[in-house]
Amino acid sequence: MAVTKHFSFKQRLSRRTMLRGAGVTLGIPWLSAMQSAFAGPAAQQGPPRRFVAMTLGLGLLGENLYPEQPGRDYAPSKYLEPLTDLKNQLTLISGSSHPGVSGGHKAEASILTANPAGASGRAKNSISLDQYMAKYLGHETRFPSLVLSSRGSSSPSYTENGAMIPAEDSPSRLFERLFIDDTPAERERQAERIREGRSIMDLVRDDARRLARELGPGDRDRLDAYFTSVRELEQRLAASEDWAERPKPKVHVPKPVDISNPNDFVGRQRLMSDVVRLALETDSTRFITYHLGSSGGVVPIPGVEEGYHSLSHHGRDDEKLEQLAIVEAEIIKAWGDFLRQLAATDERGTSLLDNTSILLTSNLGNASSHDNRNMPVVLAGGGFRHGQHLAFDRKNNYPLPNLYVSLLNRLGMEVDQFATSTGTQTGLEMV
């Protein structure tokens, strides 16, 4: 089939070209006209479906997490023994990782993008799984997504442009955002800021039309796609204005008090998980990422005497491995308690867990050697057929992005690829 190429022989557009109108200036994306011609979602059905990613900065000991047997008839591992009542709500996936991703701790940037951005420092990151979901489905709730952490602002959530979304690490501030109404004066200030942002395209419309007439077909398509994204932003701003006028949901629990001890890793996890549960129960958002970053100090748990980060770099030292197992077992127990809270059924016999896919994972398969292969992966809830250990080749890992495609499909999104995926997750079926 012949391919038609369009060339523009007009004067080259400046990279500084701007659209202006009524005192407003709008930058435009790079277009081929800026160089010389020869230069070198499906509709939601039934109860809303949700996704929560809990990501760990220091991994989990695979020998304590994974059962020895694959399939469904496995004996629970050391970490899974306290979660035996949840077995039919869990799928364990061993022998998987993100193809091409390396860089040790730097690969935190790739946990949910599967992009090897942290390996060389040269690659640009791409959109994370949670933000991809929020982009297409997040408009249905007050908050398109929540990005949280146990400590600090780092997160594995990235925009389409590869920018990290800063995390909220205070359960009390999150509670205020979710459930405490702003004053009338503050609501009006927010509404005014939103109204100011909504009119950009109207103000530059005439300038945009004149520019489009000067471009070739390829650039017109590119510019049209850019304007579409601006329009989508304006629609989100309009939705934000609508939400700003509505009262926030009321919950009959007091505002949490933040834990001041920065080393109380598990205590902070439990407290933030309580607020996450409230966010899901009130349908304030449907897409949440909670990053449990590394803690350098001693976690206040009996039997632990050395810092968590130091323990994760154990070098196969028996004493360190023993203490690390204590910390990680408590993390898993807290995660299990969070699942149990979501598993409580309503009068219809369904639960939040039935409709919420909850992913527990880390960029480090072996924190001691900074190995990004054989990532710890546990999936709970979401209406999948669980109760199994999907064991893949630990030397030739299975592509974890395949799981991400399955998670997107479960939300009703008809996509067949995410990052380096090769299909949907082998062995994982929907109920």
N, C-alpha and C positions, 0 to 999 in steps of 0.2 A: 504494500500500500504506500502510495506516495505521501511524503510528509511535506506540508507547506510551511516555509519559514518566512517570518515577517521581519523586515528590517526597517528601522526608522533612520532616514537620512537628514532629519532636522537637526537643529542645534542641540547639542547634548544638554540634558537637564543637570542642574547643579545638585550635588548631594545635600545642599542646604535648602533646597526647595521647601517652602512652607505654604500652608493654606491659611488665609487670613480672612477674617470677617468680624465686623462689629467689635474690634478690639481684641479678638481671640485669635491665637496662633496655634495651629495643629501641625506637628511634624508628620511626615509620611514615611513609609518603609522604603528600603532600597528597591529601585526599579531598574530594569535593563536599560532604560532610556538615560540613565545616569552615567553610562559609559558609551563610547562610540560603537557603532554597529559591528566593527570588525576587530574590536579589542580582544587581546589574548584572554437519636434513641427510640427505641420501641416504647409504646405506651405502657404505663405501670398497671398491672393487673393484681387485684387482691391486696393484702396488707403490704405496706411499704417495706422495701428491703433495705438493709443497712450494712455498713462495713466499718469495722474497727481494726486498725493495725496497732499492735503493741510491739515495738521494736527495741531490742536490747543492744547496748553498745559494747558489751563484753561477752556476748555469746552464751552458750550453755554446753556443759560437758556431754558430748554425744553418748559416751559410754553409760551415763546415768539417765539419759533421756530416752534413748531408743530401746525398745524390746529386742531381744536376740532373734525372735522369730518374726518373719514377715507375715502378711495376711491378717486374718481376723482372729485366729486362735492363738493369740500371743499372751505370754505371762507379763504382767505389768512390770515396768522397769522401776528403779529406785525412786525416780521423780514422779512416776505415774501412780504409785501405790495409793497416795491420798486422793487420787482422782478416779478411782475405780467406778464410782457411781456415775461418772460422766463419760465412761468409755464409749458408749454409743453416740456421743456427741463430738467425738474427736477423731481426726485423721492425722497420723504422723507420717511425715514424708522425709525419708533419709536419702542421702546420695544425690542431692540436688544443689544447684547454685546458679548464679547468673553468668552465662557464657562471656568470657573476655574480661570479667571484672576482677581486679586485684587491687593491691594498694593497702591492705591491712585496715587500719582504722579509717583511712581516707575513704574507704568504700562505704562508709555510713551514708554518703551522698547517693549511693546506688541501691540502697535496700529496696526502695519502692519504685525506682525508675528503671533499674536493670541496665543502666547506661554506664559504661566504663569511664565515667568522668573523673573519678578519683585516682585512676591508675597512673596517669602521666602528668596530670595537672594541665594538659593542653585541651582535652576534649570538653565540650560544652554539655552541661547536663540537660536533661529533657524532662517532660512532665511526669510527676509521680502518679502512681496508681490512684491514690485517694483524690488527687486534684483532677485527674481525668474523669473520675466518677462525678465529682462536684461540678465540673464544667458543664456536664450535660444534664445532671439530675439534681444539682444542689439548689435550684431555684424554688423548690417546693417547700423549703423550710426557712426559718428566720436566719439561720446561719448555714451557708452552703457547706461549710466544713469547719471542723475545729482541729487546730494543730497544737499539741500539748507536749510537755516534757516534764520529767521528774526534777530537773535542775538545769537552769540556763535556757538560752533561746535557740540552741541548735535543734534542727529537725531533719527528718528524711523527706519532707514534703517540698516539692519544687513546682514552680509555675511552668507554663509552656515555654517561656523564655529562658528557663534554666536558673531562675532565681530562687534561693532558699526562702521558704516562708518562716519567719521567726515564730518560735513556740511560746505559749503561755505556760509558766511553771508554777503558778500560784492557784491552788484550788479555791481560795477565797475570792480572788479577782474573777476567776472563771464563773463562780457562783453568782457574783454580782452581775456579770454580763448576761448570764442566762435568765436570772430570776428576779432581779431588783430593777424596778422601773426607774427611768431617768426622770428628772424634774421636768415640768412643762417647758421651762426656759431652755434646758439642754435639748429636749426633743425638737424644739423649734430651730435651734442652732444646727442640729444635725440635718433637719429637713431642708434648711436653707443651703447648706453645703451640697446636699444631693441635687437640689434644683439647679444650682450653678453648674454642676457637672453635666447635667442632662442635655443642655442646650448647645453643646459644642458643635455637633454635626449640622444643626440648623444654621448656626452662625457662619460656617465655612462652606455651605452648600454651593453657592454660586462659584466660588473659587475652585471647588472640587470639580464642578462640571467643565469649567474652562480647561483645567489641567487634563481631564480625561480625553478631551478632543484632540490633544496634542500627542497622545500616546498610541503605540501600536497595540494590537489585540492582546498580546501576552501581558503587557504592562497594565492594560485596562482590567484584565482579569485579576491581576495581582492587587491592583489598587482597590478593586471592588471587594476582594476578600478582606482587605485591611479595613475598609469602611464597614463591612459586615461585622467585624470583630468590635469596632467602636460602637456600633449600634447595639450589639449584644451587651457591651458594658453599660450603655445607657439603660437598657432594659433591666439589668441587674440593679442599677441605681434607682430606677423607678420602683422595683420590688422592695428595695431597702427603705425607700420613703414610705411605702405602704406598711411595711412591718413596723417602722418607727411610730406609726400612729396607733398600733395595736398594743394593748397591755401584754406584758410578759406572763408566762404561765406561773401559777402559784404552787409552791411545794411546801409541805408541812414538816420541814426540817430546818434547823437553824443553819446559818452560814457557817461553813467549816472554819476552823482556826488552823492556819498554816503551821506545819512542823518546822521549828527553827533549826533543828539539828540537820545540817546538810548531809550527814552520813547515814541518817535513818532511811536508807534506800527503800526498804519494804514498807515502812510506815507511810512514806510519801506515796508509794505506789497504791496502797490501799485507800488513802484519802482521795487521791485524784480519781481512782476507779469509782468511788462512790458518786462523785460529781458527774463522771462520764455516764454512769447508769441513769442518773436523773435527766441528763441531756437526751438520752435515748427514750426514756419513758415519756417525756413531754414532747417528743418529736421536734425538739429545738434544732436538731441537725441529724443527718443520717450517715455522715462520713467523718470519722474521727481517726486521727493518728496520735498515738501517745508514745513518745520516745523515752525509754528508760536509759539515760546515758550513764557513763561510768562515774563511779564515786571513788575518790582517792583514799578516803578515810576508812576507819574500822566501822563496819555495820554493827549496830548495837544488838547483837544476837548472842545468846549464851554459846560458848565454844568457839567464838570467832575473836581472834586477837590481832589479826593483820589486816591491812587495808584491802578493800575489794579489788581494786585495780592490780595491786601486787599479787593477790591470790590468783587472779585470772591469768597472770604470766607465771605459771607454776613450775614450768620446766620439769614436770613429772615428779616434783617433790611430794612425797606422801603426806606430809603434814599440811602443806598448802592445799593439796587436793582434797583432803578431809575437810578443811575449813571452807574451801570454795563450795563443796557439795552442800554444806549447811546453808550458806547464803542462797545458792541457786534453788535448793529445795523450798526455801521460804518464799522465793519469788514465784515459783510454780504453785505453791499452796495459795498465795494471794490471788494469782490469776484464776485458779480453780474456784475460789470463793466468789470472784466477780462473775464467773460463768454461772454459778449456782443462783446468784441473785437474778440474772437474766432468764434463767430457766423456769422461774416461778410462772405457773400458768394462770391465765385469766378465766373469766366465766365461760369463754368459748373453747377452753382447753388448749389454747395456743400460748406461746410465750415469745418474749423478745428474742430469746436465743434461737428460736425456730426461724426467725426472719432476719437475723443478724449474723453475717459471716465475720468471725473474729480470728485474725491471723496473729500468731506469735512467732517472731523470727529475729534474726540478727545478721549483720554483715559478716560476722566472724564465725567460721566453723571451728576454728581452733585459735583462741585468743592468745595462747602462749606463743605460738609461732606466727601469729598474724595471718593465718591462712583463711582465705575467703571461700574456699571450697567446702562442700559438705555442710552447708548452712543448717542450723536448727530450724525446723519448720513444723509447726503444729497448727492445724485449722480446726476451729470449733463452730458449731451451729450453722445457720444459713440455709437450712433445708437440703443439705447434702446427705448422701448415704454414708455415714461415718462408721466407727468401730473397727478401724483397720490401720495397719502399718504398711504404707507403700514404700518398699525398700528398693532403691535403685543403686547403680554401680558407684561405689565410693571412689573409684579411680577415674571413671569416665562419667562425670555427673550428668544427671537429667536436667534439662533447662527449666529452671523455676518460673520464668515468665509464662510458661504454659499454664501454671496455676492461676496467674493473673488474668489470663484470657477466660478461664472458667469462672472466675469471680465476677468479671464484667458480664459474662453471659447470664449469670445467675441474677443479676440486676435487671435483666431484660435488654441489655445492650448487645446488639448484633454485630460484634466485632470478631475477627478471626486472627488478629495479631496484636501483640503488645511487645514493643522492644524486640528482643531476639527470640521470641517464641516460635515454636514450630507447629503449634496446634493447641488443643486443649489438654488439660491435665489427664494423663493416662491413669485409669483406675478410679477416678473420682466421678461419681454419678449423682445426679439430682434425685431427690425423693419424688 
